[in-house]
């Protein structure tokens, strides 16, 4: 019984981190209808940024702040170079442009770091509750994911800039007519989405060793979590991430681990059959 | 006059061409096998330099310089088949060396067999490639079926009372083959296999598996797969305080990079194809010490077993060509079938049984364990006892 509860709790904690990763993806899609295929590569960059900052002597949790800042500016850069000019073109254009960015990041990353695993080796405390061992890193990563989501919500609903982001997301032309500089808002949104992806990558790097290719695993999970919760809906994405983590955790004790993905995707398809716009509905 | 020079130059060029033997292979310069595969290539290149510095491979009264032709297979099976076909039909290579990993080698083996080209397989330990009746593929590594048997013997020798073990492995061709063979052998020597389970190669969260290991009551764990998953698995076993007296994982702990895990690496053991400290007395080629020195001079670091495997593949092919006294495939094949020698990498002898032709029979594994020496993590040989550099630490936790 302890094993089952432990697995479900593990699933819940890791699910929150999946959720944070998918919020970055869903935010960009929600605001500008761009499916960001550079998402996984950016997650990997978040992992390596944390690794480098940790190597430079910064505590991993303190390093999260500069990682988010780097992510924000990197996002604006990607937007200005690869996305802005083709935003109004066919969806395939932005898909290919972000895929190209992904290939560039992974290519440079492979040249610099190879595909060897790297590890952020810092002292992790463990808590033992009735035979269930949980590491402080897992708890902190989950709490950080929740905290960042709250901060994002505060930003989107309580600040003028956040309201402008939502306005552009709802109707870009109307927002422009109201005097909102949509290009700047779109760039900022891409920056925030990228910062969230890098942040989730950095949190994952506190839990597991990683390679430059690791981001692709979380990219897939982000897509599933986003669609599960409702594309374009940040709460839905977090919720989708938690569902994904819970499925992984709760099926593990009963079946061979290799089957987890199969079960995960069967449940995914079933949920979409009954809730075609995701559990919490689409763009909000 | 000008016209006379051209055929003369062509003839000279032709003579120069005739003095080389071309060996083709693919290398995973990108993709998930990039580290292992490039290490292997380093070993092959070092062999090429070593033999060319001596004037080439002596065949009768001639000497053939070695030329390598290789492409990036991106760690992808479909690339391997295209590129090996190209190496044979367009580049007209004389012999082949396999890519890294059992999966990619299995793909390359199909092509080498179709064209009847000899391929020396290194970095590939799967048995199944050699159960298909192939006549041209020869294995350097100890096969998967014998990969963990010595590890289990070592655990048995350390603790005769230990009964329950868990075998948890990556769902890859190689690890699956190793784990299945280990399961049979474990039962044979009296262990109770409390958990036998695979995990997908992309696994990063081992939490659910570790919970299962704890629930099974296993006292020792053997398994793993390749580097990335093994390193992740070891770190989480340590963080989640899995109560195991012995952990032995494939591949990952045998790499020097494993020390990056810090305390999580401590006590973790691994079977290794070769270690720089091994004491083999070779019948031909270089000694282990000479190889290590040459490698350090060329690449500035101590070689891992994959690099040694690369050098060994070249050396075995060279020896077969010398024994055959010809580059003719049939004669070289006969020389490989009759080969029974010790090189710096260990013993080399191939199965000639049609049911397992080319399977490595001579080579044996050594066991390493990460221990603390002078306040630093150090990889020590702990098994077999006559080759050990340190005593096995048991139990580890």
Interface residues (C-beta under 8 A of the other chain):
Chain A: X2 X3 X6 X7 X10 X11 X14 X107 X110 X114 X115 X116 X117 X118 X119 X121 X124 X126 X128 X131 X133 X135 X137 X138 X204 X207 X208 X209 X210 X211 X213 X214 X217 X248 X249 X252 X253 X256 X257 X258 X260 X261
Chain B: X30 X31 X32 X33 X34 X35 X38 X171 X197 X198 X199 X200 X202 X203 X204 X205 X207 X208 X209 X211 X212 X214 X215 X227 X228 X231 X232 X235 X236 X239 X240 X241 X257 X260 X261 X262
